[in-house]
Amino acid sequence: MSEKKPVNQDSKQKDLDKNRQDAEGYLTTSEGQLVNNTDDSLKAGRRGPSLMEDFMAHEKIAHLDRERIPERLVHARGSGAHGYFQPYQSWQEITKAKFLQTPEVKTPVFVRFSNVNGSKGASDTLRDVRGFAIKFYTEEGNYDLVGNNIPVFFVQDWIKFADLVHALKPEPDREMPGNSSAHDSFWDFISLMPESMHMVMWMLSDYTLPRSYRMMKGFAVHTFRFVNEEGKARYVKLHVKPLLGVHSLDWDEAQKIAGKDPDFLRHDLWDAIGKGDYPEYELGVQIVEEGEESQFDFDILDSTKLIPEELVPITPLGKIVLDRNPDNFFAETEQVAFQPSNIVGGIDFTDDPLLQGRLFSYADTQFHRLGSANYTQLPINRPVCPVHHNLQDGFMQTEVRTTKVNYSPNSLGGGCPFMTPENLGGFVTYPSKVEGEKVRGRSPSFNEHFNQARLFWNSLTPPEKEHLVKAAQFELGKVFHDHIKVKMLELFNEVDHDLAVMIAAGLGLTAPGAKEKPKNQETSPSLSIIEFARTMPKSIKTRMIAILAADGVKGIELQGVKEALEKEGACIKIVAPHGGKIKADNGEEIVVDMTFLTSASVIFDAIYIPGGANSVKMLQANAEALHFIMEAFKHCKAIGATGEAVKLLETAGITGVDISQNGLRSQSGVISSQETGDLSSFNQNFIDAIAEHRFWGRTFKTAVPA
Ligand code: HDE
């Protein structure tokens, strides 16, 4: 039985602390000795050699030498946040899990977002699948939902995970490329693994370029079970939906941010929580009654398949709110140990052959990564409920156990700890029926690989299709061996002939011959980011907007538009040719947040340029300012200009598009108004344009050299 009583809490320690209160705040060693100088090493003479007895220096360097632990094999780069989960109502009909019973009860959570492929120092924005892992600290112990931002996976059987990771990671002879799947070994593997094609379509889509962790879905991927108090089980797929909607970056933009602000997504999350713009998500579930799973033309245990929302809608269970940044990156975000095997009564596994392997791998990796079987005692991993077990000793055991009984059954300890009866919330494995011969093989129900890849393709809007084709051309364009590209074109041809033809054109290869179009040409609009956005409330909350200005800017225009945008929750930065302050035409001094040197258009969602003859003249003569505007246009962002600044759009090269005049609505997302007396219609239409996120269909953008 574990007694949770840290050593430094005993009375002896308290006395010592009292005696030392005068020394509060002074430097000590890790053993508590007060020390007077750790800025100079101990030497024999001021110019002499260092002495071996310098325990202060030894401690400092020896600790530094050991400060790194192995980075996660995958998902190495991550950002974390604390928060809570609150159910909308009692879900006792479908599960007995306590954290889903009472709408008044908030369950603490810690969430870690990550990118799969890149190492710990990778840039945030390059194309990568994202992890979305949630630890629920429930009153019945920890429940971990370790998901991704894509609802399916590359392989069906966990034994293939090692091959996938080897192929994806930098090639072993040269350790290149550092942070990209665009290389021979990855596409060689994929070209020989048709089961990956559905996930590959998602990977090449805009889902792998999230604008923000706050604007990203999460999926548990596998089918799990919910079990209620009566023991009735149902199949479930868990989903997490961001209330800000799903938004993504443009590929060119993502690559540029990787250099301009490699911590872009980390900043975004940290800053938003710091400002009180707490990210919110909805946890939901698709429910399939036992016995009804055979209605689908795929196997619900196959993790390369999703259940279209049009067939089984998502039932919203409750809300996740992230309201606190971590205090210490290493102690929390780095040391957090997620495990799909962390489960509570009322939720259970299924026989999904991908899930089964995960139930072993995560604990195994934590033993290695965190160096001890006692990693569950780390503050970030510790459950909020009491723990009673017979696990003993091991490296870095922090608990001082005071019982001599560490086995079961026992009489000396009164039989403690007792086995928890089911009615007290004890986890009991759902007694699903299993029988069969031992066999290395797969169910024939796992054999079809292209229907859902095609469903995904058919569900995308034209700009999303264009992005996917470009992504495939980019990835395969970086592959050296032609036979791999040819094999991939054959697989794309199985998905859709037109898709294969378009990709082949960019590679300078011939697409395989047309196949008879499969009858199944259904669509599932919820799979498209753009279609999904249409179902969400429009808002510019937390969007980053740059106001470009220089000395002489029309103060009244700048402040009026700024206030209107801020009222809608946007985050405004004044970008100017120099730091400090600029002087408006009315004499007002305006604080500059960033300069053209310290910022870039790619870190903003939209830009606004106020009038003022002198300001506009200065921006017109500033190549960096013109580049800023052109680039924002090329990346399909909303652009607003008023007064004299309207002509600046033309100087920047934004011609040939429908620029709205006098603040009217525009299909192109470029809103201008030469009339500056009343800017209310300009403000409204500019706000509506920003809420569109991007004008992907914007024509003429490729003619803009940025
Ligand atoms: Fe993971 N995965 N994975 N994975 N995974 C890890 O655990 C593994 C899979 C996911 O923020 C590792 O602590 C196997 C699917 C996330 O700390 C490792 C298989 C999904 C995270 C591991 C999979 C995920 C990981 C590496 C196939 C989405 C980061 C470091 C059988 C549902 C969690 C670590 C965090 C991390 C194994 C497939 C999500 C090696 C064997 C499918 C979000 O244990």
Boltz pocket constraint, residues with backbone or C-beta under 6 A from the ligand:
constraints:
  - pocket:
      binder: B
      contacts: [[A, 72], [A, 73], [A, 74], [A, 75], [A, 78], [A, 112], [A, 113], [A, 114], [A, 130], [A, 131], [A, 132], [A, 133], [A, 146], [A, 147], [A, 148], [A, 150], [A, 153], [A, 157], [A, 158], [A, 159], [A, 161], [A, 219], [A, 220], [A, 221], [A, 222], [A, 333], [A, 336], [A, 337], [A, 338], [A, 353], [A, 354], [A, 355], [A, 357], [A, 358], [A, 361], [A, 362], [A, 363], [A, 365], [A, 366]]
      max_distance: 6.0
